Amino acid sequence: MSTVTIIGCGWLGLPLGKVLAAREYSVKGTTTTPEKITVLAEAGILPYLANFNNDISESTWMHITHSEEIVVTLPYSAKKSGTENILLFSRLAKTLAFEEIQRVVLISSTSVYPYYLPLCSEEDADPQHPLVQCERIFLEAIPSCCILRFGGLIGPGRHPGKFFSGKKNISSPDAPVNLIHLNDCIEIIIEVLDRKSEGVFNACAPSHPTRGEFYTTASKSLGLEPPVFSTENNGMGRTVSCNRLNDELGYVFKHEDVFEALKFC
């Protein structure tokens, strides 16, 4: 099996590393938290302490990038400006391109699509969105790059029943949800690594109930106060198409029905 480095062993990166290690990949991983070094090691991940907002030593870079494949799960930070995010991702992409990594998988988001489009495919992303600009930097710097645009992330530690519980005047109750469970995120990442896929893929569960219906049910499933939705902007919303993921990879979701997925959150 090849060596995979996971840059950012957080909510997604850590369980991904555990699964890869269990399947006999050689796995390295980074964290910004000293206390997580032991957690990564116990999961079968060779850990490195690295904060990509700061300068990283040449020796640390050398160990991190000495892999056939890299998975970047660094989140796009809402606390930073678009320019700051672009600078961070640009610096990382240039470093990986210089190291001539065989394959890079960058985790992105379906938030890049305009809300006014009823159905969104990979070509419909807003070109001015800072995250799209980050994607473009990776695609131009690293020819063997795959971008995975995940929908809203749900799973252990991210139960959607808590997202809006008890809140009032929530907008767009009739808008469709575009969600994906952690288990599917992990399997799709491994699938594109194994297939050496390139380009951009959307990844969301194929069921898209309305926000009002789904988040009310999700809150009630935990015995929490359900949210109260506004009647305004009922038509606003989009459905993210995963036709390319289905057609090119033939991927079958473990959690096709997002209501059923609540049992695994």
C-alpha positions as CSV (number, residue, x, y, z in Angstrom):
1,M,0.0,0.0,0.0
2,S,1.1,3.6,-0.6
3,T,2.0,6.2,2.0
4,V,-0.7,8.8,2.6
5,T,-0.2,12.1,4.5
6,I,-3.3,13.7,5.9
7,I,-2.9,17.4,6.4
8,G,-5.3,18.3,9.1
9,C,-6.3,15.4,11.4
10,G,-9.5,16.9,12.7
11,W,-13.1,15.8,12.6
12,L,-12.7,14.2,9.2
13,G,-8.9,13.7,9.0
14,L,-8.5,11.6,12.1
15,P,-11.2,9.0,11.4
16,L,-10.0,8.9,7.8
17,G,-6.5,8.1,9.1
18,K,-7.8,5.3,11.3
19,V,-9.6,3.6,8.4
20,L,-6.5,3.9,6.1
21,A,-4.2,2.5,8.8
22,A,-6.6,-0.4,9.4
23,R,-6.5,-1.1,5.7
24,E,-2.7,-1.3,5.9
25,Y,-1.9,2.1,4.3
26,S,1.2,3.8,5.8
27,V,-0.4,7.0,7.2
28,K,1.1,10.3,8.4
29,G,-0.9,13.1,9.8
30,T,-0.6,16.7,11.0
31,T,-2.2,18.4,14.0
32,T,-1.9,21.9,15.5
33,T,-2.6,20.5,19.0
34,P,0.3,19.0,21.0
35,E,-2.2,16.9,23.1
36,K,-3.4,15.1,19.9
37,I,0.0,13.7,19.0
38,T,-0.6,10.7,21.3
39,V,-4.2,10.3,19.9
40,L,-2.9,10.1,16.3
41,A,-0.1,7.7,17.3
42,E,-2.6,5.4,19.0
43,A,-4.7,5.5,15.8
44,G,-1.8,4.1,13.8
45,I,-0.9,7.5,12.3
46,L,2.6,8.8,12.3
47,P,2.0,12.3,13.9
48,Y,3.5,15.7,13.1
49,L,2.9,19.0,14.9
50,A,2.4,21.6,12.2
51,N,0.5,24.9,12.0
52,F,0.2,25.9,8.4
53,N,-0.6,29.5,9.4
54,N,3.0,29.8,10.5
55,D,6.4,28.9,9.1
56,I,7.2,25.2,9.2
57,S,10.7,23.9,9.4
58,E,12.3,22.4,6.3
59,S,12.8,19.1,8.1
60,T,9.1,18.9,9.1
61,W,8.1,19.7,5.6
62,M,10.4,17.0,4.3
63,H,8.8,14.3,6.5
64,I,5.2,15.5,5.8
65,T,5.6,15.6,2.1
66,H,7.6,12.3,1.7
67,S,4.4,10.5,0.6
68,E,2.9,9.3,-2.6
69,E,-0.4,10.9,-1.8
70,I,-1.6,13.8,0.2
71,V,-5.1,14.5,1.5
72,V,-5.7,18.1,2.5
73,T,-8.6,18.5,5.0
74,L,-7.7,22.0,6.2
75,P,-11.0,23.9,6.7
76,Y,-11.7,27.1,4.9
77,S,-11.8,29.5,7.8
78,A,-14.7,31.9,8.2
79,K,-12.7,33.8,10.8
80,K,-10.2,34.8,8.1
81,S,-10.6,37.0,5.1
82,G,-10.8,35.5,1.7
83,T,-7.4,36.9,0.9
84,E,-5.9,35.2,4.0
85,N,-7.4,31.9,3.1
86,I,-6.2,32.2,-0.5
87,L,-2.7,33.0,0.7
88,L,-2.6,29.9,3.0
89,F,-3.9,27.5,0.4
90,S,-1.6,29.1,-2.2
91,R,1.5,28.6,-0.1
92,L,0.5,25.0,0.6
93,A,-0.2,24.2,-3.0
94,K,3.1,25.6,-4.2
95,T,5.0,23.6,-1.6
96,L,3.3,20.4,-2.6
97,A,3.9,21.1,-6.3
98,F,7.6,21.7,-5.6
99,E,7.8,18.3,-3.8
100,E,6.3,16.6,-6.9
101,I,3.7,14.7,-4.9
102,Q,2.0,12.0,-7.1
103,R,-1.5,12.8,-6.1
104,V,-3.3,15.4,-3.9
105,V,-6.9,15.3,-2.8
106,L,-8.3,18.6,-1.6
107,I,-11.5,18.6,0.5
108,S,-13.7,21.5,-0.5
109,S,-17.4,22.4,0.0
110,T,-20.7,22.8,-1.9
111,S,-20.9,26.3,-0.4
112,V,-19.3,27.5,-3.6
113,Y,-22.6,27.3,-5.4
114,P,-25.0,30.2,-5.8
115,Y,-28.3,29.8,-3.9
116,Y,-30.4,31.0,-6.8
117,L,-29.6,27.9,-9.0
118,P,-32.1,25.1,-8.5
119,L,-29.7,22.4,-9.6
120,C,-25.9,22.7,-9.3
121,S,-23.2,20.6,-11.1
122,E,-19.5,21.0,-10.8
123,E,-19.3,23.7,-13.5
124,D,-21.8,26.0,-11.7
125,A,-19.5,27.2,-8.9
126,D,-19.2,30.9,-8.4
127,P,-15.8,31.8,-9.9
128,Q,-15.4,34.7,-7.5
129,H,-15.9,32.6,-4.4
130,P,-12.5,32.6,-2.4
131,L,-12.8,28.8,-2.0
132,V,-13.1,28.3,-5.7
133,Q,-10.0,30.4,-6.1
134,C,-8.2,28.1,-3.6
135,E,-9.4,25.1,-5.6
136,R,-8.1,26.7,-8.8
137,I,-4.6,27.3,-7.3
138,F,-4.4,23.6,-6.4
139,L,-5.6,22.4,-9.8
140,E,-3.1,24.7,-11.7
141,A,-0.2,23.9,-9.4
142,I,-0.7,20.1,-9.2
143,P,-1.9,18.3,-12.3
144,S,-2.8,15.1,-10.5
145,C,-5.2,16.9,-8.1
146,C,-8.7,15.8,-7.2
147,I,-11.2,18.3,-5.5
148,L,-14.0,16.8,-3.5
149,R,-16.8,19.2,-2.7
150,F,-18.6,17.7,0.2
151,G,-22.1,18.8,1.3
152,G,-22.9,19.6,4.9
153,L,-21.0,17.2,7.1
154,I,-22.9,15.1,9.6
155,G,-21.8,12.2,11.8
156,P,-20.5,11.5,15.3
157,G,-20.0,14.8,17.0
158,R,-22.0,16.6,14.3
159,H,-25.6,15.6,14.9
160,P,-27.8,17.9,12.7
161,G,-30.4,17.8,15.4
162,K,-28.3,20.3,17.4
163,F,-27.7,22.7,14.5
164,F,-30.9,24.7,14.8
165,S,-32.6,23.3,17.9
166,G,-34.7,25.9,19.7
167,K,-33.8,28.7,17.2
168,K,-36.5,30.9,15.8
169,N,-37.2,32.5,12.4
170,I,-34.9,30.1,10.5
171,S,-35.0,30.9,6.8
172,S,-35.9,28.8,3.7
173,P,-37.9,25.9,5.2
174,D,-38.6,24.6,1.7
175,A,-35.0,24.6,0.5
176,P,-33.5,21.2,0.0
177,V,-30.7,20.0,2.2
178,N,-27.4,18.7,0.8
179,L,-25.7,16.6,3.4
180,I,-23.1,13.8,3.6
181,H,-22.3,11.4,6.5
182,L,-18.7,11.0,7.7
183,N,-18.6,7.3,6.6
184,D,-19.3,8.3,3.0
185,C,-16.7,11.1,3.1
186,I,-14.1,8.5,4.1
187,E,-15.1,5.9,1.5
188,I,-15.2,8.5,-1.3
189,I,-11.7,9.8,-0.4
190,I,-10.3,6.3,-0.4
191,E,-12.1,5.6,-3.7
192,V,-10.6,8.6,-5.5
193,L,-7.1,7.6,-4.1
194,D,-7.5,4.0,-5.3
195,R,-8.8,5.1,-8.7
196,K,-6.3,8.0,-9.1
197,S,-9.1,10.3,-9.9
198,E,-8.6,13.9,-11.0
199,G,-10.8,16.9,-11.4
200,V,-13.8,18.1,-9.3
201,F,-16.5,15.9,-7.8
202,N,-19.6,16.9,-5.8
203,A,-20.4,14.5,-3.0
204,C,-23.8,14.6,-1.2
205,A,-26.3,12.0,-0.2
206,P,-28.8,11.5,-2.9
207,S,-31.8,12.3,-0.7
208,H,-32.7,16.0,-0.4
209,P,-35.6,16.6,2.0
210,T,-36.5,20.2,2.9
211,R,-34.7,22.0,5.6
212,G,-37.9,22.4,7.6
213,E,-38.8,18.7,7.5
214,F,-35.2,17.4,8.1
215,Y,-34.0,19.7,10.9
216,T,-37.3,19.4,12.7
217,T,-37.1,15.6,12.6
218,A,-33.4,15.7,13.5
219,S,-34.0,17.8,16.6
220,K,-36.9,15.6,17.7
221,S,-34.8,12.5,17.3
222,L,-32.6,13.8,20.2
223,G,-35.6,15.0,22.3
224,L,-34.6,18.6,21.7
225,E,-36.8,21.6,21.0
226,P,-37.3,21.8,17.2
227,P,-36.5,25.0,15.3
228,V,-39.2,27.4,14.2
229,F,-38.9,28.3,10.5
230,S,-39.8,31.5,8.8
231,T,-42.3,31.5,5.9
232,E,-40.1,33.8,3.9
233,N,-37.7,32.9,1.1
234,N,-39.4,29.5,0.7
235,G,-38.2,29.1,-2.8
236,M,-34.5,29.8,-2.1
237,G,-32.2,26.9,-2.2
238,R,-30.4,24.5,-4.5
239,T,-29.9,20.8,-5.0
240,V,-26.3,19.7,-5.6
241,S,-26.0,17.1,-8.4
242,C,-23.6,14.2,-7.8
243,N,-24.0,12.7,-11.3
244,R,-20.3,12.8,-12.0
245,L,-19.5,10.9,-8.9
246,N,-22.1,8.3,-9.8
247,D,-21.2,8.1,-13.5
248,E,-17.4,8.1,-13.2
249,L,-16.9,6.3,-9.9
250,G,-20.1,4.3,-9.6
251,Y,-20.1,5.1,-5.9
252,V,-22.9,3.7,-3.8
253,F,-23.6,5.7,-0.7
254,K,-23.6,3.9,2.7
255,H,-26.1,6.5,3.9
256,E,-28.3,7.4,0.9
257,D,-31.3,8.5,3.1
258,V,-30.3,11.4,5.4
259,F,-33.1,10.5,7.8
260,E,-31.7,7.0,8.2
261,A,-28.2,8.6,8.7
262,L,-29.4,10.3,11.9
263,K,-29.1,6.9,13.6
264,F,-25.3,7.0,12.9
265,C,-24.6,10.5,14.2
